[in-house]
């Protein structure tokens, strides 16, 4: 009996050993299969990433050419703008000479209005930065100016009986200056000269394309007249450079420029030290008429700027795309691997602990992704969901599992997300799907979302699950819209500044004609012309207002710059108050100073600060029409700042107008433009300063200004 029991126990033990060994072998086999499966999937993912890299590189090579063309088109617009400014300036020069000549014909040689007209002409044409000289010449008389003495008898080169004369005076073969003249009668001519170097400083040198691009000017004979940064090329024929370098593309561009064509191309870099044939230069060129000659203005930039831009753009795009694809593949691998292991463990060994662990790890992975992700089966049931998705839907994760995505009785989805079409297309085609939705979330907040669906393939190569990926792009869209709006405002500002500039010429003509009309009216009796004089004064007042508006607006959009320096703000304020002291005394205004000697130095642009504080001082004068006191006070502020108070005893600012004081074109003065305080605020803001005011009606107004102290020299270095 005992022997039989022992035999049965031994048999049971052997059976258990065989079962354990079979289970162990099955587990080992399952692990080997899983490893082979992972190797296959990883290899496939690597192959896909390599294909993606190849496609990106191909797109990169094609995009570079497209971006170079777009860049050249932008350079062509810059060249058109610069040449247009030169042609406009020369047209303005000729028109102003004709206006002055018309006036000079009406007065005698000894009339004092002749010098006034010449001074007014010089002021209208912009002064010395643009016009070298204006004056009157007589045929056959010696030229009074030294520059003209080197060209004796310059008027003899003008066509007889011509209404105007436009010459390009050369020194040897190279142009030296531009001469323009209009006859005034009695063998007299009113003239103006423009040095070529001044023309370059104002219109050519400031032109820049990209980060290091520049502009240069070529005459009709192919000689380079102006070459900022590379004066060695000035006076050299561009065709000779092309022949010496053997650059056929440059030869072709020179031929097009000589024919007066407008366009763009690229050629090899011919700057000094750039002997390699690898460096390319993008060039856009446009013709312009300078008197009787046709010149060409070109804008160039190195293609390396475009290459760097393309390289950075595609590098980021490739990295983002690769990372996103890798994350998706990794998620898919984890999902497939855990699903296979879960089935085997549940069916064979019922290893519930490992199933729970795999779900926990996958959930942690999902929760670590900052965008909303869930997994749907073929019946659109939610199998897995991350924390971002639960926050988006305002539901807990357990409450969402195994609910249907969309449809009746499904998950509580906002309108815009309940649409199953993107998941249906992925199930049917086995390809990634994309869509854009505007979604109103619980609580009323609306977002812009991008939806992506990725297939998870099962047995037979058919998708049996779909990864639904929802990305909130509201902030990105808002930023894109903001950048677009900023670009539009910039374009509008440039256009309006050009319009204001173009208005100044007709205003000058109207003012001159009004003065001529006043001279004509002076010959008639006062009673007969009283109404005409009243109308004439009204015209001149309106012209002065329009001129002031355009001048203030141009100051606002073209803020003067003279370079910043570190200095004592007390000295600048004291000098400015001394300048306006006589004007204040004539108005019955007492100017007082209270300057602290302990204030730190300030870094400022002197020209800008004079303009800003002058606006505040003149506004104070206007507010004290019956006299009073103007107090300018400086104090040491907190945390190394300088405080400036400008206090008047004027009429004050009404409460209803105080909120609009820094609004463009808002003014409480009958003759104001509404740009003075705005310009002052902009200047102080660019110097990291602030401005505010306190005011009481019939008591006065005080402007409070705060400026930071200048940084130490060590900090700047």
C-alpha angles and dihedrals in degrees: 000000000000090000091055092051091050091049091051092048092050090048092050090048091052090048091052090049091051091048092049092046090049091049091048092050091048091050091049091048090048090052091050091050091048092050092050089048092051091048090053093049093045091049090050091050091050090050091051091050090051090050089049090051092051092050091049092051090051091049089048093056092049095044093053092064092046093049091048089055091049090047091051090050089055089049089051090055089050090051091049091051094048093046090045090055091051093048091045091051092050090048090050089050093053093044093050091050090052092050091050092046091052090055094044091055089063096056133060125251092259096045113124089222090074094072091041089053091050091049091048090049091052091049094048093049093057105260129253099333088069109013118050098193144347127192148115125287129191123213111254094010123115114267110251097207123079093225090054094046088068086060104046118193093017090157090059087068090061115095113259113258092009119155090219140004127217118181137172105216113208133200101212106319096332122085114246104180144343118249122201125176140169124197118245097186133263090066090296123133129191108218144179132195130206120196114224091228090055090049088052094047094052103036110017109033096055092055112106132171118200114329101318105011120126143185130239136184130227128188127224092269092059097255119140105239101177125023112166112211094009109062089162088081095052110113092015121119112243090215090060090053090051092050093047092050094041091230107157093184090055090049089053092050091049090052091051092049091050090054090054095248125159118221147088141257141155132251138172117284112264099179116130111282093017099107096143119106091217098075114085130197124208111217131187120185138185132182125239133184116236103185108298095347132080113223131181127228116202132189118202137183135171116262088225088081090058091043092051091049093049092044094051093044095050093040091057092042092049093047093048093046093046092047093049092047091047091051091050093047091047091050091048091049092050092046094049094042095049092045093053092046091047092054094047094045094046094044099043113017103010092223095177093168093063092045089055091047093051091050091049093051093046091048090050089051091049092046090052091060110092094213127071115268135172137164122230129194126215090278090053091248116153108245100171134007133179129226095257089058091050090051091048092052093037092234135115117255096245090052091057100047116109093004117130118257103236126337129086116323091010132127117312097260126173118243108274096038099060091076110109096191096104092052092044092054091050092050091049100042102026089226135117115272129206133192141161124225139180105220130192107208127208106282095040099274113139123209138181111236136188115210124205127183123197124189125235108204123217134184114330093026093277123131110252096170137030131210109219112203120190119190123190107223098168095114092044092051091047090051091049090050091048092051091048091050091048091051091050092049090050091052091047091050092052092047093048091049089053091048091050089049092051091050091061094071096056089045090055090049092049091049092049092048089048089054090049090049089051089053090052092048090051089074095062133074117276098236093051093051102035093107091045091051090050091052091046092052089049090053092050092048092051091046090051090050092050091046091050091049093050093045092050092046092050089049088052096051096033102042110193116247127195101161129273126266137177114250150132112290089203091066093052093048092046092051091048093049091049089053092054097036095096091049091050093049091053088056093048093253121145112214115209131182131207106178122174115220093204098066117118123244120270131215108229147151104246096208093051094045092050089053093047097048092040088059090054094046094049091047088054090050091051090050092054101058090152095046131259141146130309113198121191112190132181124194137171107258131204123289095015099309132137120229122207123188123190107191127183136179095223134128094288129223120289114244092238091058100044096087092054100047094105094042114114115255093009112128139160093203123091093226099032127117099208093232102094098082092039090054091047091051091049092050093049091045091055087053090052090251134131135219131198136156143214121204143173123192114256089003104076143252133266124199114206117205127186123193130180119240119253116272117249118263091245091055092052092050 
